[in-house]
Amino acid sequence: MSARTPPAYCDPLTTVAWAALDPDRPWLPDDLVSLAGDPAWDRLTPTARIALSHLEFLALIDLGLWLEAYLLRALGRAAPVARHLGADAYAAQLHELREEAGHSLMFLEILRRAPHTLPPVPRPRLVTAGARLLPGSSGLFWGAVLIGETVAVELNRRIRESDAIPDAIRQIADIHLRDEARHVAYARHRVAEAISQRPHPLGAAALRLLAGRFLATCFHPPPALYQAAGLPSALAATARVNPIRNALAASCLAPAGRYLGRFGLRL
């Protein structure tokens, strides 16, 4: 991002066609639902498949809302420092703050309009501790941000390409994908800058732990989510060992892993 060529801002609350948030269609393509490829998926009724896709989409939205709250806090704290680094650095911080705040408002609106109530989803303590304690200028912090934003980009790209989902969901994915692609570039810059100045001897091990906990939360819904869809809670264990689901998680993480590997931070 550059202060000289700021990106055109798209307000999600006024851009998304909320009336097209069709509750009678799935909100995730079949291949992005946790049971995809498992015989358990073939046994589900169409109604159960739609309910599960809604709840898993909402779980992703809720996870994004949680993560962006920590990122907004870190960016806000770092803004005074960025102000003294020059106009371009400060503008980059402010553009990202604006877009992340817009995403969070969009996520809250989706949760408000959803036909299902998302059950409480536990958050990994390690990721929570890292988000709270890691300095916003550190390579570990920006490495963690890069992991989360890269996974968001990869998932939203797959969602956007589906013809099975409502137009409003596709718009949400498109807005998030476009903005997060810029944020990934910014996070890469911050990782490279921080590591070149202050390399961390335990960085790779710490990021591997954070990535593992994050992927488990993102791709393996808790038993309560299946219950909320009217399904047996035991399906959570089925999803955890679903090879197709685990391959999806690995493929979404891979771009971040390749970049971090340049600095010896192998995931």
C-alpha positions as CSV (number, residue, x, y, z in Angstrom):
1,M,0.0,0.0,0.0
2,S,1.2,3.5,-0.7
3,A,0.0,6.8,0.6
4,R,0.4,8.1,-3.0
5,T,-1.9,5.5,-4.5
6,P,-4.4,4.6,-1.8
7,P,-6.8,1.7,-2.7
8,A,-10.4,2.7,-3.4
9,Y,-12.4,1.8,-0.2
10,C,-15.4,-0.5,-0.5
11,D,-17.8,-0.3,2.4
12,P,-19.1,-3.8,2.9
13,L,-22.2,-2.7,4.7
14,T,-23.4,-0.7,1.7
15,T,-21.9,-3.0,-1.0
16,V,-23.2,-6.4,-0.1
17,A,-26.7,-7.2,-1.4
18,W,-27.9,-8.4,1.9
19,A,-31.4,-9.3,0.5
20,A,-29.6,-12.0,-1.6
21,L,-28.4,-13.8,1.5
22,D,-30.6,-16.8,0.6
23,P,-31.1,-19.1,3.7
24,D,-32.4,-21.9,1.4
25,R,-29.0,-22.4,-0.3
26,P,-25.7,-23.6,1.1
27,W,-23.3,-20.9,2.2
28,L,-20.2,-23.0,1.5
29,P,-19.5,-25.1,-1.6
30,D,-19.7,-28.8,-0.7
31,D,-16.0,-29.4,-1.0
32,L,-15.4,-26.8,1.8
33,V,-17.6,-28.4,4.3
34,S,-15.8,-30.5,6.9
35,L,-17.4,-33.8,6.0
36,A,-16.8,-33.5,2.3
37,G,-15.5,-36.7,0.8
38,D,-16.5,-38.8,3.8
39,P,-19.3,-41.4,3.6
40,A,-21.0,-39.5,6.4
41,W,-21.6,-36.6,4.0
42,D,-23.3,-38.8,1.5
43,R,-25.8,-39.9,4.2
44,L,-26.9,-36.4,5.1
45,T,-30.2,-35.0,3.9
46,P,-30.1,-31.9,1.7
47,T,-31.5,-29.9,4.6
48,A,-28.8,-31.1,7.0
49,R,-26.1,-30.3,4.4
50,I,-27.4,-26.7,4.0
51,A,-27.6,-26.2,7.8
52,L,-24.0,-27.5,8.3
53,S,-22.7,-25.3,5.5
54,H,-24.4,-22.3,7.1
55,L,-22.9,-23.0,10.6
56,E,-19.4,-23.8,9.3
57,F,-19.5,-20.5,7.3
58,L,-20.6,-18.7,10.4
59,A,-17.8,-20.3,12.4
60,L,-15.2,-19.0,9.9
61,I,-16.8,-15.6,10.1
62,D,-16.7,-15.7,13.9
63,L,-13.1,-16.8,13.9
64,G,-12.3,-13.9,11.5
65,L,-14.0,-11.5,13.9
66,W,-12.0,-12.7,16.8
67,L,-8.7,-12.5,15.0
68,E,-9.3,-9.1,13.5
69,A,-10.1,-7.7,17.0
70,Y,-6.5,-8.5,18.0
71,L,-5.1,-7.2,14.7
72,L,-7.1,-3.9,15.1
73,R,-5.7,-3.5,18.6
74,A,-2.1,-4.1,17.4
75,L,-2.5,-1.8,14.4
76,G,-4.0,0.9,16.6
77,R,-1.2,0.7,19.1
78,A,1.4,0.8,16.3
79,A,-0.1,3.8,14.5
80,P,1.8,6.5,16.5
81,V,5.0,4.8,15.7
82,A,4.1,4.5,12.0
83,R,3.2,8.2,11.9
84,H,6.9,9.0,12.6
85,L,8.2,6.5,10.0
86,G,6.7,8.6,7.2
87,A,3.5,9.2,5.3
88,D,3.6,5.9,3.3
89,A,4.0,3.8,6.4
90,Y,1.3,5.7,8.3
91,A,-1.1,5.5,5.3
92,A,-0.6,1.7,5.1
93,Q,-1.6,1.3,8.7
94,L,-4.7,3.5,8.4
95,H,-5.8,1.7,5.2
96,E,-5.5,-1.6,6.8
97,L,-7.3,-0.4,10.0
98,R,-10.2,0.9,7.9
99,E,-10.5,-2.3,5.9
100,E,-10.3,-4.6,8.9
101,A,-12.9,-2.6,10.7
102,G,-15.1,-2.9,7.7
103,H,-14.7,-6.7,7.6
104,S,-15.6,-6.9,11.3
105,L,-18.8,-4.8,10.7
106,M,-19.6,-7.1,7.8
107,F,-19.1,-10.2,9.9
108,L,-21.3,-8.9,12.6
109,E,-24.1,-8.2,10.0
110,I,-23.8,-11.7,8.7
111,L,-24.1,-13.2,12.2
112,R,-27.1,-11.0,12.8
113,R,-28.9,-12.0,9.7
114,A,-28.0,-15.7,9.8
115,P,-30.9,-18.3,10.1
116,H,-28.9,-20.2,12.7
117,T,-27.3,-19.3,16.0
118,L,-23.7,-20.2,16.2
119,P,-22.9,-22.1,19.4
120,P,-19.9,-20.9,21.5
121,V,-16.7,-22.0,19.7
122,P,-13.6,-22.4,21.9
123,R,-10.5,-20.5,21.0
124,P,-7.0,-22.1,21.2
125,R,-5.3,-20.7,24.3
126,L,-1.9,-20.6,22.6
127,V,-3.2,-18.4,19.7
128,T,-5.0,-16.2,22.2
129,A,-1.9,-15.8,24.3
130,G,0.2,-15.0,21.2
131,A,-2.3,-12.4,19.9
132,R,-2.3,-10.7,23.3
133,L,1.4,-10.9,24.2
134,L,3.4,-10.7,21.0
135,P,4.6,-7.2,20.3
136,G,2.9,-5.7,17.2
137,S,6.3,-5.0,15.7
138,S,7.7,-8.5,16.0
139,G,8.4,-11.0,13.3
140,L,6.4,-13.6,15.2
141,F,3.3,-11.4,15.4
142,W,3.4,-10.6,11.7
143,G,4.2,-14.2,10.8
144,A,1.1,-15.3,12.7
145,V,-0.9,-12.5,10.9
146,L,0.4,-13.8,7.6
147,I,-0.7,-17.3,8.4
148,G,-4.2,-16.2,9.3
149,E,-4.6,-13.9,6.3
150,T,-3.2,-16.3,3.8
151,V,-5.7,-19.0,4.9
152,A,-8.5,-16.4,4.6
153,V,-7.4,-15.6,1.1
154,E,-7.3,-19.2,0.0
155,L,-10.7,-20.0,1.5
156,N,-12.3,-17.0,0.1
157,R,-10.9,-17.7,-3.4
158,R,-12.5,-21.1,-3.3
159,I,-15.8,-19.7,-2.0
160,R,-15.9,-17.0,-4.6
161,E,-15.5,-19.5,-7.5
162,S,-18.6,-21.5,-6.5
163,D,-21.9,-21.2,-8.4
164,A,-23.8,-23.1,-5.7
165,I,-23.8,-20.3,-3.1
166,P,-26.0,-17.1,-2.9
167,D,-24.7,-13.9,-4.6
168,A,-24.4,-12.2,-1.2
169,I,-22.0,-14.8,0.1
170,R,-20.0,-14.5,-3.1
171,Q,-19.8,-10.7,-2.6
172,I,-18.6,-11.2,1.0
173,A,-15.9,-13.6,-0.2
174,D,-14.9,-11.2,-3.0
175,I,-14.6,-8.2,-0.7
176,H,-12.6,-10.1,1.9
177,L,-10.4,-11.7,-0.7
178,R,-9.5,-8.4,-2.4
179,D,-8.7,-6.7,0.8
180,E,-6.8,-9.6,2.4
181,A,-4.7,-10.1,-0.7
182,R,-3.3,-6.6,0.0
183,H,-3.0,-7.3,3.7
184,V,-1.0,-10.5,2.9
185,A,1.5,-8.4,0.9
186,Y,1.7,-5.9,3.8
187,A,2.2,-8.7,6.3
188,R,5.0,-10.2,4.2
189,H,6.7,-6.8,4.1
190,R,6.4,-6.6,7.9
191,V,7.8,-10.1,8.4
192,A,10.8,-9.4,6.2
193,E,11.5,-6.1,7.9
194,A,11.1,-7.4,11.5
195,I,13.2,-10.6,11.0
196,S,16.0,-8.7,9.2
197,Q,16.2,-6.4,12.3
198,R,15.4,-8.8,15.2
199,P,15.6,-12.5,14.3
200,H,14.0,-14.7,16.9
201,P,15.8,-18.0,17.7
202,L,12.6,-19.9,18.5
203,G,10.5,-18.3,15.7
204,A,10.0,-21.4,13.6
205,A,8.9,-23.6,16.5
206,A,6.6,-20.9,17.8
207,L,5.0,-20.4,14.4
208,R,4.6,-24.1,13.9
209,L,2.6,-24.4,17.2
210,L,0.5,-21.3,16.4
211,A,-0.2,-22.6,12.8
212,G,-1.2,-26.0,14.1
213,R,-3.6,-24.6,16.7
214,F,-5.1,-22.1,14.2
215,L,-5.7,-24.8,11.5
216,A,-7.4,-27.0,14.0
217,T,-9.8,-24.3,15.0
218,C,-10.4,-23.1,11.5
219,F,-10.9,-26.5,9.8
220,H,-12.2,-28.8,12.6
221,P,-15.5,-27.5,14.1
222,P,-16.3,-28.5,17.7
223,P,-19.0,-31.1,18.5
224,A,-21.5,-28.4,19.5
225,L,-21.6,-27.1,15.9
226,Y,-22.8,-30.4,14.5
227,Q,-25.4,-30.6,17.3
228,A,-26.6,-27.1,16.3
229,A,-27.1,-28.5,12.8
230,G,-29.2,-31.4,14.2
231,L,-26.4,-33.9,13.7
232,P,-24.6,-36.3,16.0
233,S,-21.7,-34.6,17.9
234,A,-19.5,-37.7,17.0
235,L,-19.2,-36.3,13.5
236,A,-16.6,-33.8,14.9
237,A,-14.2,-36.7,15.3
238,T,-15.0,-38.0,11.8
239,A,-14.1,-34.6,10.4
240,R,-10.8,-34.4,12.3
241,V,-9.5,-37.5,10.6
242,N,-11.0,-36.7,7.2
243,P,-8.0,-36.8,4.8
244,I,-9.7,-34.4,2.3
245,R,-10.3,-31.9,5.0
246,N,-6.8,-32.1,6.3
247,A,-5.4,-31.8,2.7
248,L,-7.5,-28.6,2.3
249,A,-6.0,-27.1,5.5
250,A,-2.5,-27.9,4.3
251,S,-3.1,-26.4,0.9
252,C,-4.5,-23.2,2.4
253,L,-1.5,-22.8,4.7
254,A,1.1,-23.7,2.0
255,P,1.6,-20.2,0.5
256,A,2.4,-18.7,3.9
257,G,4.7,-21.7,4.6
258,R,6.7,-21.1,1.4
259,Y,7.2,-17.4,2.2
260,L,8.2,-17.9,5.8
261,G,10.5,-20.7,4.8
262,R,12.7,-18.1,3.0
263,F,13.6,-16.8,6.5
264,G,14.2,-20.2,8.0
265,L,10.7,-20.3,9.5
266,R,9.6,-23.6,8.3
267,L,6.1,-24.6,9.2
